[in-house]
């Protein structure tokens, strides 16, 4: 390919990229996002667009320039939460949020973690003693309740109601929003500096729809502020609608989006 054609292709690709970026901006404005909502939505969409371009380049056998490949990943600042503060982490898996949880536990906070991730794997990620972990499960016979029962060394049960009560304490039914709320209440009532960690917001929305989950988040925020504790939410990119993600972000003191991975 001669240099003239190479320049044409570069200009064409650059123009198409600009058009795609501004189309995304127009879509966000059409949805009525305000400044606070855009602060949450834009980093996620930017990361998704970068990953999509990289995927398309590889599918077409185009090598990424070495300078682009070696470009350092922008550092993401992990906030240090003051008493009463809440943080939303938009991440593909528990990582930045877990680092924040570790800091709080190391500083003396008691921790309750409500997770969709395999609880043993989550405990390994945290690597701290004294973190109480609850697993979000459904009522379906073939879902998390049976798997968790086997993991915890009890007979495989057809549903959570037939699992021994001592083992049931390790589970929270995703559909039981009042039970989840009560679990957090009991934990906070024990006193001391506390941190509530919730991973699996998207899963909760898939089970309960968004409005009840948003109300739960708002109640957790109120409890956190009242107890001068902390709340950490981990949300997978794309697991809820952008508008819903922004509404959750509006309840937080900090919103942190992971950087787009360099592939």
Buried (B, 14 or more C-beta within 10 A) or exposed (E): EEEEEEEEEEEEEEEEEEEEEEEBEEEBEEEEBEEEBBBBBBBBBBBBBBBEBBEEBEEEEEEBEEEEEEEEEEEBEBBEBEEBBBBBBBBEBBBBBBEBBBBBBEEEBBBBBBBBBBBEEBBEBBEBEEBBBBBBBBBEEEBBBBBBBEBBEEEEBEBBEEBEEEBBEBBBBBBBBEEBBEBBEEBBEEEEBBBBBBBBBBBBBBBBEBEBBBEBBBBBBEBBBEBEBBBBBBBBBBBBEBBBBBBBBBBBBBBBBBBBEBE
